[in-house]
Amino acid sequence: MWKERESPLRIEKRFEFDQYSKISKFMEKIEKLCKEKDIYPNISFGKNFVSLSIFLDNKEISGKEKVFSMDIDKFYLED
């Protein structure tokens, strides 16, 4: 589940992986989605995780951002 945070307003989620090679594939899918949807989250990653933060322009998450976050969830479930 994506968590909503304040100051600045954003949604965040951490994705866990058992193999570093899966992170690379996940990041490739995210890169393509970012270009397609014109949304560019802050991304950090390590040996076994990827964390994303999507900063919101409005006071609530938009439909565009909801679809984007759901697409990322689907990528994660595919692996």
Secondary structure, DSSP 8 states (H G I E B T S, - for coil): --EEETTTTEEEEEEE-SSHHHHHHHHHHHHHHHHHHT---EEEE-SSEEEEEEE-SSSS--HHHHHHHHHHHHHHHH-
